[in-house]
Amino acid sequence: IMKGLCFFENGSDVDVLLDEIITAIRKYYPDTLIVLKPKFQVDVKYWLDDDNLYDRYKDKNIVITYDALMSLSCKTAFAVSAGQSSGNYYMLSRGVPVIEYCRYSEGWREIFPKETSIEEYGGVYVKDIKSLEACIKNIMNHKIDLAKLKDKIGYKDIKLDIGLF
C-alpha cells in the first residue's frame, strides 16, 4: 500500500481509496476479517502499519499481513485492490472474485486509455463508491470462468515429468 503514485487521480490516493473500500466492505460484511496486504518493498516506511491500523479504523478485524498470495488465496472470499496489482491476476487464477477499485489520473489514462485490463481476465473494475458498494453487495454471485481465463492466457495442462527438467 503506497501513497503518492502517479497513477492516482488527485484527491484519490491509496489512503482515500482504502478508506472507501473498508467502508464499503463493512456495509455488507460488518464482522468479517479484512486482511490488508501492502506491496512489499525493502526500506520503505508505510503510511499504514500495525502501530496505527487500529487508530485509523477502530476495528480489530482489520489486519496487515505479508503472507504470500498463494496462501491468502486459499482463504479469501473476494479481493479488492486499490488500483492495478499483479496479485489480482493470481487471485483470479485461483477462482477468487477480484474488484479493482481506482480513480486513475489523467496521466495514467494518456498512457493506458482503457485504464485497466482486469475485466478481460474475469475481474471487475469500478471507480466510484456507489459502484463499489453494489459490486461488493453481489460479489458472492460473481463466478470466475477459469476455462475462459486459461484460454486467454494460453494455459496448457502438462503432466509433470522428470524429463521436463
Disulfide bonds with the S-S distance in Angstrom:
none
